[in-house]
């Protein structure tokens, strides 16, 4: 965020989600990868996990995003730019 908005007056590296990413998601991901490395691999579970991942990616992310882009709903659109309002003038 700093690189994107430094010309517009941003002085810190803070961006919404940064603290969550660094303090929660990275440690949890590291612990998850460590746990996965010590577990035995069972082919049916791996294929099931890939299937679940693809199902989530397609039906819960890509499809709603495509519908949202096509419909351009005013009801669910953000009213303001929140934290970034001061940099997007």
Order of alpha helices (4+ residues) and beta strands (2+ residues): alpha-alpha-alpha-alpha
